[in-house]
Amino acid sequence: MLIDTYGRVATDLRVSLTDRCNLRCTYCMPEEGLQWLAKPDLLTDDEIVRLVDIAVASLGVEEIRFTGGEPLLRPGLVGIVERVAALESRPPMSLTTNGIGLGRTAAALKQAGLDRVNVSLDTLRPDVFKTLTRRGRHQDVLDGLYAAREAGLTPVKVNSVLMPGLNDDEAPDLLAWAVEHDYELRFIEQMPLDAQHGWKRDGMVTAGDILTSLRTRFELTPEGDGARGSAPAERWLVDGGPHRVGVIASVTRPFCAACDRTRLTADGQVRTCLFASEETDLRAALRSDAPDEEIARIWKLAMWGKKAGAGLDDPAFVQPDRPMSAIGG
């Protein structure tokens, strides 16, 4: 069991498959100048499957989320999903993606055993998309969302970040579109995970701002804490249901006390939190032929030292020294 000194138990494993991405979202990474991990530093497919197996069989992990960077850029992705699906204790599996390439891979991922996807889409306007991502791939994301729904990777969740002066007026339009296409929309407050350290708390679009905007067009009924559990998103029924909208208020309404996550970076480091300043190396243990029991012991020790919260309210908070693409969302 992955328990910490505050009694929280990690049952949700986020696995970053690559630090590379085919977009350059302004809130995530600079346009150029990032040094990618060298191939020998990345976990191999075998190493990823072994760590997932240890997590599920020995450490109580119940759910796997594959992330990046952009996980669809991982050449062995379908094979990894297929092998994890074949584990004796098969965990539910999801994927967080920008949607580019999903149109080509959704059916194969479903057949391999993937259960559902989260797709990032911040705007319905192609010109704003290009400004936000520095790439003109808006239609590719829409095509990927459609393919995911048709393949049965449901519920298809759409993650949106609103940025002042760019798309902060789009919340109602995004929700109307999501309801029309049967996607579950979740707004995420912009977090301090940009490599250029341009985030400013007083300039962000808050959960309160988002809800105020949505209520100009929709009636929102809270699901309540009982329905939320350890999920990061607070959810509301839209116009009485059945559609829902979520808001992940990592900055203004932190949910650290209920966190049930443990994270593996693409180069085999345990991160106890997206905002952690320390990592614990599992790759070295893997490559020194350590037995599963020793790797599990190292992982448990890392999680035991997890801090109470992310510390975003602390004036001394220091942003992670790696961009989100290298950490995994």
C-alpha positions as a Markdown table, in Angstrom:
| # | Residue | x | y | z |
|---|---|---|---|---|
| 1 | Met | 0.0 | 0.0 | 0.0 |
| 2 | Leu | 1.3 | 3.5 | -0.9 |
| 3 | Ile | 0.3 | 5.4 | 2.2 |
| 4 | Asp | 1.7 | 8.7 | 3.5 |
| 5 | Thr | 2.1 | 10.2 | 7.0 |
| 6 | Tyr | -1.3 | 12.0 | 6.6 |
| 7 | Gly | -3.2 | 8.8 | 6.0 |
| 8 | Arg | -3.7 | 9.3 | 2.3 |
| 9 | Val | -3.5 | 6.1 | 0.1 |
| 10 | Ala | -2.4 | 6.4 | -3.5 |
| 11 | Thr | -4.5 | 4.1 | -5.7 |
| 12 | Asp | -4.3 | 6.2 | -9.0 |
| 13 | Leu | -1.0 | 5.9 | -11.0 |
| 14 | Arg | -0.2 | 8.5 | -13.6 |
| 15 | Val | 2.5 | 7.2 | -16.1 |
| 16 | Ser | 4.3 | 9.7 | -18.3 |
| 17 | Leu | 5.3 | 7.9 | -21.5 |
| 18 | Thr | 7.4 | 10.7 | -23.1 |
| 19 | Asp | 8.4 | 14.3 | -22.5 |
| 20 | Arg | 7.9 | 15.2 | -26.1 |
| 21 | Cys | 4.9 | 17.0 | -27.5 |
| 22 | Asn | 3.7 | 18.1 | -30.9 |
| 23 | Leu | 2.1 | 21.3 | -29.5 |
| 24 | Arg | 3.7 | 24.2 | -27.7 |
| 25 | Cys | 0.9 | 25.4 | -25.4 |
| 26 | Thr | 1.8 | 28.7 | -23.9 |
| 27 | Tyr | 0.8 | 27.6 | -20.4 |
| 28 | Cys | 2.9 | 24.5 | -20.5 |
| 29 | Met | 6.2 | 25.1 | -22.4 |
| 30 | Pro | 8.2 | 27.6 | -24.4 |
| 31 | Glu | 8.0 | 27.7 | -28.2 |
| 32 | Glu | 11.5 | 26.3 | -28.5 |
| 33 | Gly | 14.7 | 25.7 | -26.6 |
| 34 | Leu | 13.6 | 22.7 | -24.5 |
| 35 | Gln | 16.1 | 19.9 | -24.3 |
| 36 | Trp | 14.3 | 16.5 | -24.6 |
| 37 | Leu | 15.3 | 13.4 | -22.7 |
| 38 | Ala | 17.7 | 11.2 | -24.4 |
| 39 | Lys | 16.3 | 7.8 | -25.5 |
| 40 | Pro | 18.5 | 5.8 | -23.1 |
| 41 | Asp | 17.1 | 7.9 | -20.2 |
| 42 | Leu | 13.5 | 7.0 | -21.0 |
| 43 | Leu | 11.9 | 3.9 | -19.5 |
| 44 | Thr | 11.6 | 1.1 | -22.0 |
| 45 | Asp | 8.2 | -0.6 | -22.8 |
| 46 | Asp | 9.3 | -3.6 | -20.6 |
| 47 | Glu | 10.2 | -1.3 | -17.7 |
| 48 | Ile | 6.9 | 0.6 | -17.9 |
| 49 | Val | 4.9 | -2.6 | -17.9 |
| 50 | Arg | 7.0 | -4.1 | -15.0 |
| 51 | Leu | 6.5 | -0.9 | -12.8 |
| 52 | Val | 2.7 | -0.9 | -13.5 |
| 53 | Asp | 2.6 | -4.6 | -12.6 |
| 54 | Ile | 4.4 | -3.9 | -9.3 |
| 55 | Ala | 2.1 | -1.0 | -8.6 |
| 56 | Val | -1.1 | -3.1 | -9.2 |
| 57 | Ala | 0.0 | -6.4 | -7.8 |
| 58 | Ser | 2.0 | -5.2 | -4.7 |
| 59 | Leu | 1.1 | -1.6 | -3.9 |
| 60 | Gly | -2.6 | -1.4 | -4.2 |
| 61 | Val | -2.9 | 0.8 | -7.3 |
| 62 | Glu | -6.3 | 0.4 | -8.9 |
| 63 | Glu | -6.3 | 2.8 | -11.9 |
| 64 | Ile | -3.7 | 3.7 | -14.6 |
| 65 | Arg | -3.6 | 7.0 | -16.5 |
| 66 | Phe | -1.1 | 7.3 | -19.4 |
| 67 | Thr | 0.2 | 10.8 | -19.9 |
| 68 | Gly | 3.1 | 12.7 | -21.5 |
| 69 | Gly | 4.2 | 15.0 | -23.0 |
| 70 | Glu | 1.9 | 13.6 | -25.6 |
| 71 | Pro | 1.5 | 9.9 | -25.1 |
| 72 | Leu | 0.4 | 9.3 | -28.7 |
| 73 | Leu | 4.0 | 10.0 | -29.7 |
| 74 | Arg | 5.2 | 6.9 | -27.9 |
| 75 | Pro | 5.9 | 4.3 | -30.6 |
| 76 | Gly | 5.0 | 1.4 | -28.4 |
| 77 | Leu | 1.8 | 2.8 | -26.9 |
| 78 | Val | -0.7 | 0.3 | -28.2 |
| 79 | Gly | 1.6 | -2.6 | -27.2 |
| 80 | Ile | 2.0 | -1.1 | -23.7 |
| 81 | Val | -1.8 | -0.8 | -23.3 |
| 82 | Glu | -2.3 | -4.4 | -24.5 |
| 83 | Arg | 0.3 | -5.8 | -22.1 |
| 84 | Val | -1.1 | -3.9 | -19.1 |
| 85 | Ala | -4.6 | -5.1 | -20.1 |
| 86 | Ala | -3.3 | -8.6 | -19.9 |
| 87 | Leu | -2.0 | -8.3 | -16.3 |
| 88 | Glu | -3.6 | -10.7 | -13.9 |
| 89 | Ser | -5.2 | -7.9 | -12.0 |
| 90 | Arg | -6.3 | -5.7 | -14.9 |
| 91 | Pro | -6.6 | -2.1 | -13.9 |
| 92 | Pro | -8.9 | 0.4 | -15.6 |
| 93 | Met | -6.8 | 2.4 | -18.1 |
| 94 | Ser | -7.2 | 5.9 | -19.5 |
| 95 | Leu | -5.1 | 8.3 | -21.6 |
| 96 | Thr | -4.6 | 12.1 | -21.4 |
| 97 | Thr | -3.9 | 13.4 | -24.9 |
| 98 | Asn | -4.0 | 16.6 | -27.0 |
| 99 | Gly | -6.0 | 14.6 | -29.5 |
| 100 | Ile | -3.6 | 15.0 | -32.5 |
| 101 | Gly | -3.3 | 11.5 | -34.0 |
| 102 | Leu | -6.2 | 10.1 | -32.0 |
| 103 | Gly | -8.2 | 9.9 | -35.2 |
| 104 | Arg | -5.7 | 7.3 | -36.4 |
| 105 | Thr | -5.2 | 5.4 | -33.2 |
| 106 | Ala | -8.5 | 5.4 | -31.2 |
| 107 | Ala | -9.8 | 2.1 | -32.6 |
| 108 | Ala | -6.5 | 0.3 | -32.0 |
| 109 | Leu | -6.2 | 1.7 | -28.5 |
| 110 | Lys | -9.8 | 0.5 | -27.7 |
| 111 | Gln | -9.1 | -2.9 | -29.1 |
| 112 | Ala | -5.9 | -3.1 | -27.0 |
| 113 | Gly | -7.8 | -2.5 | -23.9 |
| 114 | Leu | -7.9 | 1.3 | -23.2 |
| 115 | Asp | -11.1 | 2.3 | -21.5 |
| 116 | Arg | -11.4 | 6.0 | -22.1 |
| 117 | Val | -9.6 | 9.3 | -22.9 |
| 118 | Asn | -9.2 | 12.8 | -21.7 |
| 119 | Val | -8.5 | 15.3 | -24.5 |
| 120 | Ser | -7.2 | 18.8 | -24.1 |
| 121 | Leu | -9.1 | 21.5 | -26.1 |
| 122 | Asp | -9.1 | 25.0 | -24.9 |
| 123 | Thr | -11.1 | 26.8 | -27.6 |
| 124 | Leu | -13.6 | 26.3 | -30.4 |
| 125 | Arg | -11.9 | 29.0 | -32.5 |
| 126 | Pro | -9.1 | 27.8 | -34.8 |
| 127 | Asp | -7.2 | 31.1 | -34.7 |
| 128 | Val | -7.2 | 31.2 | -30.9 |
| 129 | Phe | -6.1 | 27.5 | -30.9 |
| 130 | Lys | -3.1 | 28.5 | -33.0 |
| 131 | Thr | -2.2 | 31.3 | -30.7 |
| 132 | Leu | -2.5 | 29.1 | -27.6 |
| 133 | Thr | -0.7 | 26.1 | -29.0 |
| 134 | Arg | 1.5 | 27.7 | -31.6 |
| 135 | Arg | 0.3 | 25.1 | -34.1 |
| 136 | Gly | -2.6 | 25.0 | -36.6 |
| 137 | Arg | -4.0 | 21.6 | -35.6 |
| 138 | His | -7.5 | 22.5 | -34.4 |
| 139 | Gln | -9.4 | 20.3 | -36.8 |
| 140 | Asp | -7.1 | 17.3 | -36.0 |
| 141 | Val | -8.2 | 17.6 | -32.3 |
| 142 | Leu | -11.9 | 17.7 | -33.3 |
| 143 | Asp | -11.4 | 14.6 | -35.5 |
| 144 | Gly | -9.6 | 12.8 | -32.7 |
| 145 | Leu | -12.5 | 13.5 | -30.3 |
| 146 | Tyr | -15.0 | 12.2 | -32.8 |
| 147 | Ala | -12.9 | 9.0 | -33.4 |
| 148 | Ala | -12.6 | 8.4 | -29.6 |
| 149 | Arg | -16.3 | 8.6 | -29.1 |
| 150 | Glu | -17.0 | 6.4 | -32.1 |
| 151 | Ala | -14.5 | 3.8 | -30.9 |
| 152 | Gly | -16.2 | 3.7 | -27.4 |
| 153 | Leu | -13.4 | 5.3 | -25.4 |
| 154 | Thr | -16.1 | 6.8 | -23.2 |
| 155 | Pro | -16.9 | 8.9 | -21.4 |
| 156 | Val | -14.8 | 11.2 | -23.5 |
| 157 | Lys | -13.6 | 14.0 | -21.2 |
| 158 | Val | -12.5 | 17.4 | -22.6 |
| 159 | Asn | -10.0 | 19.4 | -20.5 |
| 160 | Ser | -10.0 | 23.2 | -21.1 |
| 161 | Val | -7.8 | 25.9 | -19.6 |
| 162 | Leu | -9.0 | 29.5 | -19.9 |
| 163 | Met | -6.5 | 32.3 | -20.4 |
| 164 | Pro | -7.1 | 36.0 | -19.9 |
| 165 | Gly | -7.6 | 37.9 | -23.1 |
| 166 | Leu | -7.6 | 34.8 | -25.3 |
| 167 | Asn | -10.4 | 32.4 | -24.6 |
| 168 | Asp | -11.7 | 33.5 | -21.2 |
| 169 | Asp | -15.1 | 34.4 | -22.9 |
| 170 | Glu | -15.6 | 30.9 | -24.2 |
| 171 | Ala | -16.8 | 28.9 | -21.2 |
| 172 | Pro | -20.5 | 28.9 | -22.1 |
| 173 | Asp | -19.8 | 28.1 | -25.8 |
| 174 | Leu | -17.5 | 25.2 | -24.8 |
| 175 | Leu | -20.1 | 23.8 | -22.6 |
| 176 | Ala | -22.9 | 24.0 | -25.1 |
| 177 | Trp | -20.6 | 22.3 | -27.7 |
| 178 | Ala | -19.7 | 19.5 | -25.2 |
| 179 | Val | -23.4 | 18.9 | -24.4 |
| 180 | Glu | -24.2 | 18.7 | -28.1 |
| 181 | His | -21.5 | 16.2 | -28.8 |
| 182 | Asp | -21.9 | 14.2 | -25.6 |
| 183 | Tyr | -18.4 | 15.0 | -24.2 |
| 184 | Glu | -17.9 | 15.7 | -20.5 |
| 185 | Leu | -16.2 | 19.1 | -20.1 |
| 186 | Arg | -13.8 | 20.0 | -17.3 |
| 187 | Phe | -12.3 | 23.4 | -16.9 |
| 188 | Ile | -8.8 | 23.4 | -15.2 |
| 189 | Glu | -7.4 | 26.5 | -13.5 |
| 190 | Gln | -4.1 | 27.4 | -15.0 |
| 191 | Met | -1.4 | 26.0 | -12.8 |
| 192 | Pro | 2.2 | 27.2 | -12.3 |
| 193 | Leu | 3.8 | 24.5 | -14.6 |
| 194 | Asp | 5.1 | 26.6 | -17.4 |
| 195 | Ala | 8.8 | 26.2 | -18.1 |
| 196 | Gln | 9.2 | 29.9 | -18.7 |
| 197 | His | 7.7 | 30.7 | -15.2 |
| 198 | Gly | 5.2 | 33.2 | -16.7 |
| 199 | Trp | 2.3 | 32.2 | -14.4 |
| 200 | Lys | 0.9 | 34.9 | -12.2 |
| 201 | Arg | -1.8 | 34.0 | -9.6 |
| 202 | Asp | -3.5 | 37.5 | -9.9 |
| 203 | Gly | -3.9 | 37.1 | -13.6 |
| 204 | Met | -5.5 | 33.7 | -13.8 |
| 205 | Val | -9.1 | 32.8 | -14.6 |
| 206 | Thr | -10.4 | 31.3 | -11.4 |
| 207 | Ala | -13.0 | 28.6 | -10.8 |
| 208 | Gly | -15.3 | 31.4 | -9.5 |
| 209 | Asp | -14.9 | 33.3 | -12.8 |
| 210 | Ile | -15.7 | 30.2 | -14.8 |
| 211 | Leu | -18.8 | 29.3 | -12.8 |
| 212 | Thr | -20.1 | 32.9 | -13.0 |
| 213 | Ser | -19.7 | 32.8 | -16.8 |
| 214 | Leu | -21.4 | 29.4 | -17.2 |
| 215 | Arg | -24.4 | 30.5 | -15.1 |
| 216 | Thr | -25.2 | 33.3 | -17.6 |
| 217 | Arg | -26.5 | 30.5 | -19.9 |
| 218 | Phe | -27.0 | 27.3 | -17.8 |
| 219 | Glu | -28.5 | 26.2 | -14.5 |
| 220 | Leu | -25.8 | 24.4 | -12.5 |
| 221 | Thr | -26.7 | 22.0 | -9.7 |
| 222 | Pro | -23.8 | 20.8 | -7.5 |
| 223 | Glu | -23.3 | 17.0 | -7.3 |
| 224 | Gly | -21.9 | 17.4 | -3.8 |
| 225 | Asp | -18.8 | 16.1 | -2.0 |
| 226 | Gly | -20.3 | 12.6 | -1.7 |
| 227 | Ala | -20.3 | 12.1 | -5.5 |
| 228 | Arg | -16.8 | 13.6 | -5.9 |
| 229 | Gly | -14.8 | 11.3 | -3.6 |
| 230 | Ser | -11.1 | 11.8 | -4.4 |
| 231 | Ala | -11.7 | 13.1 | -7.9 |
| 232 | Pro | -10.0 | 16.5 | -8.6 |
| 233 | Ala | -13.0 | 18.0 | -10.3 |
| 234 | Glu | -16.0 | 19.5 | -8.6 |
| 235 | Arg | -19.0 | 18.6 | -10.8 |
| 236 | Trp | -22.3 | 20.2 | -11.6 |
| 237 | Leu | -25.4 | 18.9 | -13.4 |
| 238 | Val | -26.1 | 21.0 | -16.4 |
| 239 | Asp | -29.8 | 22.2 | -16.6 |
| 240 | Gly | -30.8 | 19.3 | -14.4 |
| 241 | Gly | -28.7 | 16.6 | -16.1 |
| 242 | Pro | -27.8 | 14.1 | -17.4 |
| 243 | His | -24.8 | 16.1 | -18.7 |
| 244 | Arg | -22.2 | 17.3 | -16.2 |
| 245 | Val | -19.5 | 19.9 | -16.2 |
| 246 | Gly | -16.4 | 19.9 | -13.9 |
| 247 | Val | -14.0 | 22.4 | -12.6 |
| 248 | Ile | -10.6 | 21.5 | -11.3 |
| 249 | Ala | -9.6 | 24.4 | -9.0 |
| 250 | Ser | -6.1 | 23.3 | -8.1 |
| 251 | Val | -5.1 | 26.8 | -7.1 |
| 252 | Thr | -8.1 | 28.5 | -5.5 |
| 253 | Arg | -9.8 | 25.3 | -4.1 |
| 254 | Pro | -6.9 | 22.8 | -3.6 |
| 255 | Phe | -7.9 | 19.2 | -2.9 |
| 256 | Cys | -4.6 | 17.9 | -1.5 |
| 257 | Ala | -6.2 | 16.4 | 1.5 |
| 258 | Ala | -8.0 | 13.8 | -0.7 |
| 259 | Cys | -5.2 | 13.2 | -3.2 |
| 260 | Asp | -4.8 | 9.6 | -4.2 |
| 261 | Arg | -2.2 | 9.9 | -6.9 |
| 262 | Thr | 1.3 | 8.7 | -7.5 |
| 263 | Arg | 3.2 | 9.6 | -10.6 |
| 264 | Leu | 6.0 | 8.2 | -12.7 |
| 265 | Thr | 8.0 | 10.4 | -15.0 |
| 266 | Ala | 9.1 | 9.3 | -18.5 |
| 267 | Asp | 12.6 | 8.7 | -17.1 |
| 268 | Gly | 11.4 | 6.6 | -14.2 |
| 269 | Gln | 11.2 | 9.0 | -11.3 |
| 270 | Val | 8.5 | 8.8 | -8.6 |
| 271 | Arg | 6.8 | 12.2 | -8.1 |
| 272 | Thr | 4.4 | 12.4 | -5.1 |
| 273 | Cys | 2.8 | 15.6 | -6.5 |
| 274 | Leu | 2.9 | 17.7 | -9.7 |
| 275 | Phe | 4.5 | 20.5 | -7.7 |
| 276 | Ala | 7.0 | 18.3 | -5.8 |
| 277 | Ser | 10.6 | 19.6 | -5.7 |
| 278 | Glu | 12.0 | 16.1 | -5.1 |
| 279 | Glu | 11.9 | 12.9 | -7.1 |
| 280 | Thr | 12.8 | 9.3 | -6.2 |
| 281 | Asp | 14.6 | 7.2 | -8.8 |
| 282 | Leu | 13.1 | 3.8 | -9.7 |
| 283 | Arg | 15.0 | 3.5 | -13.1 |
| 284 | Ala | 18.3 | 2.9 | -11.3 |
| 285 | Ala | 16.8 | 0.1 | -9.3 |
| 286 | Leu | 15.2 | -1.5 | -12.4 |
| 287 | Arg | 18.5 | -1.4 | -14.3 |
| 288 | Ser | 20.5 | -2.8 | -11.4 |
| 289 | Asp | 18.3 | -5.9 | -11.4 |
| 290 | Ala | 16.6 | -5.1 | -8.1 |
| 291 | Pro | 13.8 | -7.5 | -7.3 |
| 292 | Asp | 10.2 | -6.4 | -7.4 |
| 293 | Glu | 10.1 | -6.3 | -3.6 |
| 294 | Glu | 13.0 | -3.8 | -3.4 |
| 295 | Ile | 11.4 | -1.5 | -6.0 |
| 296 | Ala | 8.1 | -1.6 | -4.1 |
| 297 | Arg | 10.0 | -0.7 | -0.9 |
| 298 | Ile | 11.6 | 2.3 | -2.6 |
| 299 | Trp | 8.2 | 3.4 | -3.9 |
| 300 | Lys | 6.6 | 3.1 | -0.5 |
| 301 | Leu | 9.3 | 5.1 | 1.1 |
| 302 | Ala | 8.9 | 7.9 | -1.5 |
| 303 | Met | 5.2 | 8.1 | -0.9 |
| 304 | Trp | 5.5 | 8.0 | 2.9 |
| 305 | Gly | 7.4 | 11.4 | 2.6 |
| 306 | Lys | 4.6 | 13.1 | 0.6 |
| 307 | Lys | 3.9 | 16.6 | 1.8 |
| 308 | Ala | 0.6 | 17.8 | 3.1 |
| 309 | Gly | -0.2 | 20.1 | 0.2 |
| 310 | Ala | 1.2 | 21.6 | -3.0 |
| 311 | Gly | 2.1 | 24.8 | -1.3 |
| 312 | Leu | 0.6 | 27.2 | -3.9 |
| 313 | Asp | -0.5 | 29.5 | -1.1 |
| 314 | Asp | 3.0 | 29.8 | 0.3 |
| 315 | Pro | 4.7 | 33.0 | -0.7 |
| 316 | Ala | 7.9 | 30.9 | -0.9 |
| 317 | Phe | 6.4 | 28.5 | -3.4 |
| 318 | Val | 8.9 | 27.6 | -6.2 |
| 319 | Gln | 7.7 | 26.3 | -9.5 |
| 320 | Pro | 8.9 | 22.8 | -10.5 |
| 321 | Asp | 12.2 | 23.0 | -12.4 |
| 322 | Arg | 10.8 | 20.7 | -15.1 |
| 323 | Pro | 8.0 | 21.6 | -17.5 |
| 324 | Met | 4.7 | 19.8 | -17.3 |
| 325 | Ser | 5.6 | 17.8 | -20.5 |
| 326 | Ala | 8.4 | 16.1 | -18.5 |
| 327 | Ile | 6.3 | 15.5 | -15.4 |
| 328 | Gly | 3.1 | 14.1 | -16.7 |
| 329 | Gly | -0.4 | 15.6 | -16.2 |
